[in-house]
Amino acid sequence: MSILKALWPLRTAEAPAAEEPPPPAAVRAADVSQGPFRALVESLPDPVLVIEGDPDEPASRRIVFANAAARDLLPGRLEGMRLVTALRNPELLEAVDEALLGAPGSAQMEAGGAQERIWAVQTRPLGQGNFGRLALLTLRDETDVRRAERMRVDFLANASHELRTPLASLSGFIETLRGHAKDDEQARETFLGIMQAQAERMRRLIDDLMSLSRIELNEHIAPEGRLDLALAVTDVLDALVPLVREKNLCVSTQMPARGAADIDGDRDQILQVIQNLVENAVKYSGNEGALSITVSAPVADDSTTPALDPAATRITLLAPDRPAGRRFALLRVTDQGPGIPRDRLPRLTERFYRVEGQKSGGTRPGTGLGLAIVKHIVNRHRGGMAVESAEGRGASFSVWLPLAEKEAT
């Protein structure tokens, strides 16, 4: 018990000294309360709390010690705070009760917000304190482990489903080429062309799945680097000139002055966002159609405002973080394609979701992962995403990305 006192300041006025004999000099609480024991627990990377209370009176549970990691995680002055005020998770509170009754406990806690976190909770009994029993509560961040596990399961399920069709096609053509079409030169060339297209489809699918998995794994890590969003758009458009010329599209652009749209971000991922959005617009635009790409900065987040086209429906696919004074760079890509039905809009960023009945009109069908990749990249950059569309009137995708600090006004 005397060593435990090293974890929080003495409360000399709260209990008569006669109720407990003084500890041996070697471990006297007054000597170690600011010494190596407290310093050791303070330096632990995982949040650590010591709880004191009567297991029969839930309202009596109070925090008597919180290390630095716990103070960073939870708001307010923790020591002396009621546990139910700091942590409202019923499963966690039940695990604390078990420890106060003398048995170890465990729980899982999910913290909401822009970046969801998953915490594994362990509780252990610590014996009798000054005003009740003591319990040790530790939290370990298992977000990365759980996210990796979910990605593994999703990858196996999605890949097995999506790869089945091209694999079945390849198997069928191989069997045909080994059979009656073996000596038919014309059939052989036709079948080999189809097989090459199916193999290319599988390659794109695997590339997109791996890309999405990497993005999700690091989604909670703030990106490093800085780039001009307008220059990034120009780079992507230069690379897509052959696709644009193939469909004889008219592309109009509107960009701010150089440096006005500087953002903090991962350049490769931002280029991926732009490329996915522009390629979608190109694919779903008819021959000799038109598409528009604009970058505006600085702007406020207006993802919840009405649609620009009165006949269109606007849906916010991802709400950005909105700290006071935050300003954004806005990327908007608009096409004049077939548009998207209103009831399909909320599902556009789901993995492998494709709008029924729509045809891209190109030779390079999508994998159904492009907008999911865009959403996760934008979320990592603490940005927002919206879509507005009406059937027969095209679609417009908007992405808000926070401006670099030097540009925020």
N, C-alpha and C positions, 0 to 999 in steps of 0.2 A: 504493500500500500504506500509506503514512504517513497518508493521509486516512482510510483505513478504521479506523485505530487510534483515531480520534476516537469510534468507536461503542462502545468498551468500555474498561474500566480497563486500564492497562499491567500486564503480568505480568513485571516486571523480573527475577525470580529464575528464570524458566523457560528463558531462552535467553541465551547469551553475547552481549554487546554487539558483539563483533567479527564475528558472523555477518551482520550487516546494517549498512550505513553509516547514520549518523544522518540523519534527514530535514532538508530545508532549514528554516531558522528560521521562515519564514512559515507553514509547515504542520506544525510540530513537534507530535507527538501529545501530548506532555505539556502543550502550551499549549491544545489544543482538545478534550481528552478530556472536559472539563466545559464547553466553550464552545458556540458557535452550532451547530456540526455535530451534536453530540449532542442539543442542545436541539431542533433541527429534527426529527430522527428521533423523539425522544421524544414530540413533539407530534402526530405523524401519527395519524389516527383508525384506520388499518388496522394490524393486528399485523405487526411486522417482526422477523425473526430473522436472525442471521448464524451460519452453520454452518461448523465447521472439521473436517476429517477426511480420511482416506485412502479414496478410492473403492473400493480393493480390500479394505478392512477395514471392514465395516459397523459393527462395534462401536466404531470410533474416532470416529464422528460425534458431535460435541458442540456444544452451543449456547454461543457466545462472546459474544453480545449479544442482548438482547430489549428492545424498547421497552415503554412503559407499557401500550399496548393489548394486546401479547402477554402481559404479566405478568397483566393482568386476565383474559384468556381462559384461560390455562393455569395449573394449580396448581403450588405449590412454587417454590423458588429456581431459576430457569431457567439462569442463566449458570453454565456448567460441567457442566450436566446432560447425560446422554446423550440424543441426539435420540429414540431409540426408546422411551425412558422417558416423554418428554413427549408424543410423537405416535406413535401405533401404526398409522396408516393406511398400508397397503402401497403404494398408488398415490402418496401423498405422498413416502414414503421413496425410491421409485424416481425421482421427479422431482428430489429432492435429489442422488441419485447422478449423474444426468445432468449437473446443474450442476457438481458436483465434477469431472466428466470434461471440462468445458469447453463443454457445450451447454445452452441454455435448456430448461427443462422446465415442465410444467403438470400439474395434477391437480385433482380435486374431493374435498372432505372433508365428510362429514355428521356433525354432532355430535348425539348422542342426548340424551335427557332429556325433561323435561316439555314443553319448547319446542324442537322440532327446528330446527337451524340448518344451512345449506348454505354452505360456504366455497369460493371459487375460489382455487386455490393457484398461484403463479407462482414459479419458481426461476431464478436467473441466476448464472453464474460470476463470481467476484470475484478470481481469481488465486491466488497462493501466500501462505499465512500463515506463522506461526512454526513450526507443527507439522503442517502439512498444507495442503491446498487449501481455499479459502473459497468459500462459496455464500451468496447472498442469498435468503431465503425470505419472501414476502409473502402474506398472506391477505386476501381481500376478501369481506365478507358479501354473498352474493347471495340470501339467503333470500326477501326481498321480490320480487325479480325472478322467481325460479323459481316462487314461490307464485302470482304474478300470471299467469305463463304457464300454469301448471297450471289455474288457475281459468278462464282464457280457453278452453282446450281442453275442459275439463269442461263449461263453459257451452254451448259450441257443440254438443257431442255430446248432452248431456242435453236441451237445449232443442229441438234438431231432432227428437229422439225423442218427447218428451212433448207437443210442440205439433202433431205430425202428426195425431193423432186428432181434436182439436177443429177443426183447419183443414179436414180432410177432411169432417167433418160440416157445417161452414159452407158449404163449396163445394157439397156435395150438395144442401142445402136451397135455396141460392141458385139453382142450376140448376133445381130443381123449381118454385120460385116464378116463374121466368121462363118455364116451360113450361106444363103442363096445369093447375097449381094457381094460376095467375095470377089467375083470376077466382073462385076458391073462397075466400070470406071466412073460413069456419071453418078450412080447412086453412092459410090464410095466418096467422091468429092463432096456431094451434098451432105452426107452423114458426118463426114469429118469436120465440115464447117459448123454444123449444129453442135457437135461434140466440143469443138473449141469454144463456142459461145457459152455452153453450159459450164465448162471448166473455168472460164473467165468469170462467170457469175459466182461460182463458189469461191474463187480467189477474192473478189470484191467483198463478199459476205464475211469471209474470215478476217480480212483486213479491217472491216468496219467493226466487227465484234471485238477484236483485239484493241482497236482504238478506243471504243466505248469502255471497255474494261479498265484500261489504263487511266482514262479520264475520271471514272467513278472512284478508282482507288485513291486518287490524289485530290478529290473534289474539295476536301476540307482544308487543303493547304493553299494559302494565298499565293498567287502567281508572282513571279519576279520578272523584271524587265519593263521597258517602256517603248511605246510605238505610236506613230501617227495613224489613226484609223483611216483617214482619207487616203494616205499613201498606200496602206495595205489593200484597200479596195482597188486602187489603180493597178497594183501588182497582180491581183487576182484577175482583173479584167483583161490585162495583157496576155495572161496565160490561157484564157478562155476564148480568144479571138477565133480560133478555128471552129469551135462549136457555134459561135454566133454567126459566122459567115456561112456555115453549112445550112442554117435555117433562114439566112438572109434577114436577120432581126435588126430592128432599129433600137439602139441602146442609148438612152439619155442619162446623163449624170449631173449631179449638183454637189459640189464639194466646198467646204469652208476654206479659209486661208490656211496656209501651211502652219502647223503647230497649234492650231485652234482646237484640234480634236485629239490631242495627246492623251493616251490612257496608260495606266499601269497594267501590264498584262503579258501573257505568254504569246509571243508573236506567232509561233506555229499554230497554236490553238485558235487564235483570232483569225488567221488566214483560213483555217478549216471551217470556221463559222461562216465567213464571207463566201467561200467557195461552195459550201453546201446550199446556202440560200440562193446564190446566183445560178448554180447548176439546176436547181429545182425550177427556178423561173424560166430558164432557157428550155428545159425539157417540156414544160407544160404550156409554153407559148407556141402558137401555131406558126407555120411558115409565113415569113414576111410580117410577123407580129411586132410588138413593141414591148419593151420593159424599161423600168426606171429604177435608178439606184441613187439614193441621196444620203449624204452624211451631214448632220447638223450639230453644232456645238457652239457655246454651251446651251443645254436645254434642261428644263425640269422634267421629272418623270411624269409623263401624261398617259401611262398605260391604261388608266381606268377612264379616260375621257371617251366620249362617243366616237363612233367610227367617222372617218373622213368622208366616206361615201354614205349618204343617208340610207341607201338601199342595202348596205352591207351590215354584217354583224361583227362586232369586235369582241374577242376573247383574250383575256390575259392568261398566257400559258405559264408565266413565271413572274412573280412580283419581286422587284429589286429591293435591296436594303435601302432604307430611307432615313439615314441620320440627318440631323438638322443641317441645312445649307448645302446638302449634296447636289452637285450638278453632273450632268451626263452628256456623253456623246451619243447621238442617235443614228443608227443605220437602218434605212428602210429600203426594202427590195419589193417592187411591185410589178406584177405581170398582167397580161390581158388574156390569160388562159380561160379554161372552162369554169373556174371558181370552185368553191368547196361548199357543200351543203351545211347549213347551220348546225345540225345535230352531229356532224362529224368533227367540227372544229376542236372541241375539248380533248379529243383523243389523238391529235396529230403528233404529239411527242412521245407516244407510247412506242415501245420497241416493236418493230415489224408491222406496225399498223399501216395499212394502205387504204385509201378511199376507194370504196367499191365503184366499179363502172368507169373509173378514170383511166385513161391511157396516156402515157407520156409522149407517144408519137415519135420516140427515138429508138435507136438500136441498143441503147445502154440502159436497161431497166434498173431501177433502184433496188436497194436491199431493204428498205423500210426502216433504216437506222439513222438516216441523215439528220432528221429533226431531233431525235433523241440525243444524238451527239451534240448538236447545237445547244440544246437546253442545258445539258450538264456542263458544257464549257462556260456558258453564260452564268450559270449558277456559281461556278468556281470563282468567277470574276465579280461576284456580288451584283450582277446586273439583272435586267428584266427582259421579258420577251412577250410579244403580243402578235395576234393575227387578226386580220379583218378580211372578210370575203362574202360574196353572194354568188349564187349560181349564175353562170353566164356573164359575170362582170369581173373576172380575174380575182387575184388574191394579193394581199400586201402583208409582208412580215416585217416587224419592227423589233430591233434589239437596242436596249439601253445599256451602255457600259460607263461606269464611273470615270470621270475625268481624273487625270493625275492631280495630285495635291496642289501643285503650283498653278493649275488652271482653275481649281474650284473657287468660285466666288459667291 
